[in-house]
Amino acid sequence: MPAVASPSVPWLSVIVPSHNGERWLATMLGSLAVQNDPGIEVILMDSSDSDASLAIAEGFVGDLRLTVHRRPDVKSWQAKTNLGAAGAAADWLCMLHQDDMWHPGRAAAVRGWLDRAGDVVLHLHAAALIDAPGNRRGIWRCPLPAEQPMAEQEILARLLVQNFICIATPVIRRDTFLGVGGLDETLWYTADWDLYLKLIGRGHTLYHSEPLAAFRIHEQSLTMTGSRSLEAFREQMNIVVERHLPRLVQDRERVHRISRASVAVNLALAAAMAGHPRLLLSAAAGLFALGPRGWLTYFENARLLERTYPRLRAHLAGTL
């Protein structure tokens, strides 16, 4: 499927890894179309079992600068994203999954950031958390000062505690993405966390407080399904912590203790959502052992309430 003709080079590439995404694909693509910006190219890497997703995408060819690659041989979203980024034409790229969406005005806001930014390699922003039908259940924020460029050491200790970055929000310099090797395709659960930790070492990060995208929480998301193998889940998180902890200059051992406690909490919450609450008590004990200073660091950066309360609301409403 050829891209919509345009005389200019795109300023932003949106990489969409898709697999049997017909449930929300039209909503996602529609949220890009309403940006009304021909300078955005959309690269859809699809591995679906049928042509249903392709049929939906075809309906947006006139409204988007869209290229669809049918790749049934490439199953993981990490590999599809890396392939899309390698072939992208813009200097900046975004990742957008089939169940998430942009809010109106996001493209204009992002373009303004890029026009004003200097050596920033990673822009982030807040996101809404929505349930399967699209009801807003909360806001996902980063524990970072807004509109203040941050260097590696300023953000590294925070990000090692918890991945607080919603995958629908980063705007990344393409050459930096490629320079750090893109997404680690061996990490089925934590590849995005690992990517952000790599990127922050290559230049400044800038956080914007506007919630300009939506992350959908639903029963088929990786957060819900991928975490059922608890030991594999633990290993995925530990790999990332151990890989990037040596770069931390100050408070390394203290941050390591908090990171281990955070992994235990994430594991316990995943087990509880799968119907096995037995790990909650030991995780709480691990948090208690951190002491007041550790508690403050953990709760500031783990965003525990922001992550769990929207899911609880959706569960109580019967939409999760």
Secondary structure, DSSP 4 states (H G I P E B T S, - for coil): -PPPP-SS--SEEEEEEESS-TTTHHHHHHHHHTT--TTEEEEEEE--SSSHHHHHHHTTTTTSEEEEEE-TT---HHHHHHHHHHT--SSEEEE--TT-EEPTTHHHHHHHHHHH-SSEEEEEEEEEEE-TT--EEEEE--SS-BT--B-HHHHHHHHHH-----TTS-EEEHHHHHHTTSS-TT-TTTHHHHHHHHHGGGSEEEEEEEEEEEEE--TTSHHHHGGGSHHHHHHHHHHHHHHHGGG--SSHHHHHHHHHHHHHHHHHHHHHHTT-GGGHHHHHHHHHTTHHHHHHHHHHHH-HHHHHHHHHHHHHTT--
